[in-house]
Amino acid sequence: MASKATSIDIAYRAGVSQSTVSRALRNSPLVNLETRQRIQAIAKEMNYKVDKNASNLRTQNSHTLALLICEDPTNDDSMINPFFLSMLGSITRATAQQGYDLLVSFQQLSSDWHADYEDSNKADGIILLGYGDYMDYAHKLEKLLAQNTHFVIWGAEHNNKSVLSIGCDNHQGGVIATQHMLAQGRKHIAFLGDSSSHSPEFRDRYLGHCEALKEQQIKPNKQLQFDAISTESSGFDAANKLLDKGIEFDAIFAASDLIAIGALRALKKRGVDVPNDVAIIGYDDIPVASFANPSLTTIKQNTQLAGEILVESLLKLIRGQEVAPMLIPTNLVIRHSCGASAD
């Protein structure tokens, strides 16, 4: 007697992953229509039958969403980037408005946070915040896909089109920040932040920065780019390396407010006047940015809108509705660290 066809058999025939087969058989909008139809035709040809018991288990709804926040190095015991604290508030409100409960879980980057929340009926879907180095978490996202878990990530658009991402337009933010500094007469602008594929959001901010320079016929100077993660201490160290290099610069675009605040501290310690000698722009508009001395010009991400879109997108995914990655526009908040002030 011939063995029953499995989703693995269909995946082999179709030349796709098993997770893609599972999504296609559920008519998930994350698989394009042509691929869905091809996979469904192969399944029919192979007389594949969905396991009703497993299907029924998956359709049990907890009416709960899970928010997984991964640890960040911080100066206090919270281990949460202050930007994500604002996101936490907006996601909590948006979830309540949709009539859902929110399960908040704090995850260490080394932990097994890709465990299947849906199969254990803990939550109907997952929102991921603050997942760290792209290279460290990418394989865990693949695991979530293989488990057919409904999830959405906050961040840059993922290489795998099956991953639903919502984020701010980091490239646009980089352009806006650099255009403002150029308009203030700054010509030698340093960038503090990782510009590699390990940090896709920082990389997009750097690419936007470079584009704005090129628009003014200014060639980006790689010697003015210094890696930094999103902490004050990292910004402090990166700014000191910049100063020690002895290369001319009159402005700093920091990939986050925390990096910018660390850089501000380093410049003040070395007797550099901000903004007269060096202008600084950060990114995020965390609450402390307005209380820095001088107050920090920054690129604002709309955390209220972000929370609403993350929740709405995840619920659409759970319901099998059409949903697509989205980039939210940013805007410039002008304060003292880059000359003029709107405080």
C-alpha positions as CSV (number, residue, x, y, z in Angstrom):
1,M,0.0,0.0,0.0
2,A,1.4,3.4,-1.0
3,S,2.2,5.8,1.8
4,K,0.1,8.9,2.3
5,A,1.5,12.1,0.7
6,T,2.9,14.6,3.1
7,S,3.5,18.3,3.0
8,I,7.2,17.5,2.6
9,D,6.4,15.5,-0.6
10,I,4.4,18.5,-2.0
11,A,7.3,20.9,-1.1
12,Y,9.7,18.7,-3.0
13,R,7.5,18.5,-6.0
14,A,6.8,22.3,-6.0
15,G,10.4,23.3,-5.2
16,V,9.4,25.4,-2.2
17,S,9.8,25.1,1.6
18,Q,7.4,23.1,3.7
19,S,6.2,26.3,5.4
20,T,5.3,27.8,2.0
21,V,3.2,24.6,1.3
22,S,1.4,25.0,4.6
23,R,0.7,28.6,4.0
24,A,-0.5,28.0,0.5
25,L,-2.9,25.2,1.6
26,R,-4.4,27.7,4.1
27,N,-4.7,30.4,1.3
28,S,-2.3,32.7,3.1
29,P,-1.8,36.0,1.4
30,L,1.9,35.8,2.2
31,V,2.2,33.3,-0.7
32,N,1.5,34.8,-4.1
33,L,-1.6,33.6,-6.0
34,E,0.3,31.8,-8.8
35,T,2.4,29.8,-6.3
36,R,-0.7,29.1,-4.1
37,Q,-2.6,27.7,-7.1
38,R,0.4,25.6,-8.3
39,I,0.9,24.1,-4.8
40,Q,-2.8,23.4,-4.4
41,A,-2.9,21.7,-7.8
42,I,0.0,19.4,-6.8
43,A,-1.7,18.6,-3.5
44,K,-4.9,17.6,-5.3
45,E,-2.9,15.5,-7.8
46,M,-1.2,13.7,-4.9
47,N,-4.5,13.3,-3.1
48,Y,-3.1,15.1,-0.1
49,K,-5.5,15.5,2.9
50,V,-5.2,18.0,5.6
51,D,-5.0,16.4,9.1
52,K,-8.3,17.7,10.5
53,N,-7.3,17.1,14.1
54,A,-4.2,19.3,13.7
55,S,-6.2,21.8,11.8
56,N,-8.8,22.1,14.6
57,L,-6.1,22.5,17.2
58,R,-4.7,25.5,15.2
59,T,-8.0,27.2,14.8
60,Q,-8.6,27.3,18.5
61,N,-8.3,31.0,19.4
62,S,-7.0,32.3,22.7
63,H,-8.0,35.9,21.8
64,T,-4.5,36.8,23.1
65,L,-1.6,38.3,21.3
66,A,2.0,37.8,22.5
67,L,4.6,40.6,22.5
68,L,8.1,39.3,22.7
69,I,10.7,42.0,23.6
70,C,14.3,40.9,23.4
71,E,16.9,42.2,25.8
72,D,19.1,45.1,25.0
73,P,22.3,46.3,26.8
74,T,21.2,49.3,28.9
75,N,22.6,51.6,31.6
76,D,19.9,50.4,34.0
77,D,18.3,47.1,35.1
78,S,15.5,47.3,32.5
79,M,17.4,45.8,29.6
80,I,14.9,47.4,27.3
81,N,15.7,50.1,24.8
82,P,13.7,53.2,25.8
83,F,12.3,53.4,22.3
84,F,10.6,50.1,22.8
85,L,9.0,51.3,26.1
86,S,7.0,53.8,24.0
87,M,6.1,51.0,21.5
88,L,5.0,48.8,24.5
89,G,2.5,51.4,25.5
90,S,1.0,51.9,22.0
91,I,0.8,48.1,21.3
92,T,-1.0,47.6,24.7
93,R,-3.6,50.2,23.8
94,A,-4.1,49.0,20.3
95,T,-4.5,45.4,21.4
96,A,-7.1,46.5,24.0
97,Q,-9.0,48.5,21.4
98,Q,-9.3,45.4,19.3
99,G,-10.7,43.4,22.2
100,Y,-7.7,41.2,22.7
101,D,-5.5,40.5,25.7
102,L,-1.7,41.1,25.4
103,L,0.8,38.6,26.8
104,V,4.2,40.4,27.3
105,S,7.3,38.3,27.5
106,F,10.8,39.4,28.0
107,Q,13.3,37.2,26.1
108,Q,17.0,36.8,26.2
109,L,18.5,36.7,22.8
110,S,20.0,33.3,23.6
111,S,16.7,31.8,24.7
112,D,14.3,29.7,22.7
113,W,11.8,32.5,21.9
114,H,10.8,30.9,18.7
115,A,8.9,28.2,20.7
116,D,5.4,27.7,19.2
117,Y,3.0,30.0,21.0
118,E,0.1,29.1,18.8
119,D,0.3,25.3,19.2
120,S,0.4,25.7,23.0
121,N,-2.6,28.0,22.6
122,K,-0.8,30.8,24.6
123,A,-1.5,33.3,21.8
124,D,-3.0,33.6,18.4
125,G,0.0,35.5,17.1
126,I,3.3,37.2,18.0
127,I,4.7,40.7,17.7
128,L,8.5,40.8,17.9
129,L,10.4,43.9,19.1
130,G,14.1,44.5,19.7
131,Y,15.5,41.2,18.3
132,G,19.1,42.3,18.1
133,D,21.7,41.3,15.5
134,Y,19.9,40.2,12.2
135,M,22.3,37.3,11.8
136,D,21.4,36.0,15.2
137,Y,17.6,36.0,14.9
138,A,17.1,35.2,11.1
139,H,17.1,31.4,11.6
140,K,14.5,31.7,14.4
141,L,12.2,33.6,12.1
142,E,12.6,30.7,9.7
143,K,11.6,28.3,12.5
144,L,8.5,30.4,13.1
145,L,7.6,30.2,9.5
146,A,8.1,26.4,9.5
147,Q,5.7,26.1,12.4
148,N,3.1,28.2,10.6
149,T,3.1,30.7,13.4
150,H,1.4,34.0,12.8
151,F,3.9,36.8,13.6
152,V,4.9,40.3,12.6
153,I,8.2,42.0,13.3
154,W,9.1,45.6,13.8
155,G,12.0,46.6,11.6
156,A,13.4,46.7,8.1
157,E,11.7,44.7,5.4
158,H,13.0,41.1,5.6
159,N,14.7,39.3,2.7
160,N,12.2,36.5,3.0
161,K,9.0,37.9,1.6
162,S,7.0,35.4,3.8
163,V,8.0,37.5,6.9
164,L,5.6,40.3,7.6
165,S,7.5,43.4,8.7
166,I,6.3,46.8,9.8
167,G,8.8,49.6,10.3
168,C,9.7,53.2,9.8
169,D,11.1,54.5,6.6
170,N,14.7,54.5,7.8
171,H,16.1,55.4,4.4
172,Q,13.9,58.5,4.3
173,G,14.9,59.3,7.9
174,G,18.5,59.3,6.9
175,V,17.9,61.6,4.0
176,I,15.9,64.1,6.1
177,A,18.6,64.2,8.9
178,T,21.4,64.8,6.5
179,Q,19.6,67.3,4.4
180,H,18.9,69.3,7.5
181,M,22.6,69.3,8.5
182,L,23.6,70.3,5.0
183,A,21.1,73.2,5.0
184,Q,22.8,74.3,8.3
185,G,26.1,74.6,6.3
186,R,27.6,71.3,7.6
187,K,29.8,69.6,5.0
188,H,31.7,66.9,6.8
189,I,29.2,64.7,8.5
190,A,30.1,61.6,10.5
191,F,27.8,58.7,10.9
192,L,27.8,56.7,14.2
193,G,26.1,53.3,13.9
194,D,26.6,49.9,12.3
195,S,26.1,50.2,8.5
196,S,26.4,46.4,7.8
197,S,23.7,43.8,7.1
198,H,23.9,42.9,10.8
199,S,21.8,46.0,11.5
200,P,19.4,46.5,8.6
201,E,17.7,49.5,10.2
202,F,20.9,51.4,10.9
203,R,22.2,50.4,7.4
204,D,19.1,52.0,5.8
205,R,19.6,55.2,7.8
206,Y,23.2,55.2,6.6
207,L,22.2,54.7,2.9
208,G,19.8,57.5,3.2
209,H,22.5,59.7,4.7
210,C,24.8,58.8,1.7
211,E,22.1,59.6,-0.8
212,A,21.5,63.1,0.6
213,L,25.3,63.8,0.4
214,K,25.4,62.6,-3.2
215,E,22.5,64.9,-4.1
216,Q,24.8,67.8,-3.1
217,Q,27.8,66.3,-5.0
218,I,29.5,65.4,-1.7
219,K,31.2,62.0,-1.8
220,P,30.5,59.9,1.3
221,N,33.7,59.5,3.3
222,K,33.9,56.0,4.8
223,Q,36.5,57.2,7.3
224,L,33.6,59.2,8.9
225,Q,31.6,56.1,9.7
226,F,32.1,54.4,13.0
227,D,30.2,51.3,14.2
228,A,28.1,51.6,17.3
229,I,25.2,49.7,18.9
230,S,22.2,51.6,20.4
231,T,23.7,52.4,23.8
232,E,25.1,55.6,25.3
233,S,28.4,53.9,26.1
234,S,28.8,52.8,22.5
235,G,28.1,56.3,21.2
236,F,30.6,57.7,23.7
237,D,33.3,55.2,22.5
238,A,32.5,55.8,18.8
239,A,32.7,59.6,19.2
240,N,36.1,59.3,20.9
241,K,37.4,57.1,18.1
242,L,36.2,59.8,15.7
243,L,38.0,62.5,17.6
244,D,41.1,60.5,18.0
245,K,41.3,59.9,14.2
246,G,41.9,63.6,13.7
247,I,39.8,63.8,10.5
248,E,37.8,66.9,9.9
249,F,34.1,66.8,10.8
250,D,31.5,69.4,11.7
251,A,28.4,67.3,12.3
252,I,27.4,63.8,13.6
253,F,24.4,61.8,12.4
254,A,23.9,59.2,15.1
255,A,21.8,56.1,14.2
256,S,19.9,56.4,17.5
257,D,19.3,58.9,20.2
258,L,21.2,56.8,22.7
259,I,24.3,56.9,20.5
260,A,23.8,60.6,20.0
261,I,23.6,61.3,23.7
262,G,26.8,59.2,24.3
263,A,28.5,61.2,21.5
264,L,27.4,64.5,23.0
265,R,28.9,63.5,26.3
266,A,32.2,62.6,24.6
267,L,32.4,65.9,22.7
268,K,31.7,67.9,25.9
269,K,34.4,66.0,27.8
270,R,36.9,66.9,25.0
271,G,35.9,70.6,25.0
272,V,34.0,70.5,21.7
273,D,31.1,72.9,21.6
274,V,27.7,71.6,20.4
275,P,26.3,72.9,18.1
276,N,28.8,75.7,17.3
277,D,31.7,73.4,16.6
278,V,29.8,70.2,15.8
279,A,26.1,69.7,15.2
280,I,24.4,66.4,16.3
281,I,21.2,64.7,15.1
282,G,19.9,61.5,16.7
283,Y,17.1,59.1,15.7
284,D,14.0,57.9,17.6
285,D,12.9,60.9,19.7
286,I,13.0,59.0,23.0
287,P,11.8,61.1,26.0
288,V,15.3,61.9,27.2
289,A,16.2,63.5,23.9
290,S,14.4,66.8,24.8
291,F,16.2,66.9,28.2
292,A,19.7,66.5,26.9
293,N,22.0,69.5,27.2
294,P,21.8,70.8,24.5
295,S,18.4,69.3,23.6
296,L,18.7,66.8,20.8
297,T,17.5,67.3,17.3
298,T,16.3,63.9,16.1
299,I,14.2,61.9,13.6
300,K,10.9,60.9,15.2
301,Q,9.3,57.5,14.7
302,N,5.5,57.6,15.2
303,T,5.2,54.9,18.0
304,Q,1.4,55.4,18.4
305,L,0.8,54.7,14.7
306,A,3.3,51.9,14.7
307,G,1.6,50.1,17.5
308,E,-1.8,50.3,15.8
309,I,-0.5,49.0,12.5
310,L,1.4,46.2,14.1
311,V,-1.7,44.9,15.9
312,E,-4.0,45.5,12.9
313,S,-1.6,43.7,10.5
314,L,-1.1,40.7,12.9
315,L,-4.9,40.3,13.2
316,K,-5.3,40.4,9.4
317,L,-2.7,37.7,9.1
318,I,-4.5,35.6,11.7
319,R,-7.8,36.0,9.9
320,G,-6.2,35.1,6.5
321,Q,-6.8,38.6,5.0
322,E,-4.5,40.4,2.6
323,V,-1.6,42.1,4.3
324,A,1.7,43.5,3.2
325,P,4.9,45.0,4.7
326,M,4.6,48.7,5.5
327,L,7.0,51.6,6.0
328,I,5.8,54.5,8.2
329,P,7.1,58.0,7.3
330,T,9.4,59.8,9.8
331,N,9.7,63.5,10.6
332,L,12.4,65.8,11.9
333,V,12.2,67.3,15.4
334,I,14.4,70.4,15.6
335,R,16.1,71.3,18.9
336,H,19.3,73.0,20.0
337,S,21.9,70.3,19.1
338,C,21.8,71.3,15.4
339,G,21.6,75.0,15.6
340,A,18.0,76.4,15.4
341,S,15.5,75.3,18.0
342,A,11.8,74.6,18.0
343,D,11.6,73.9,21.7
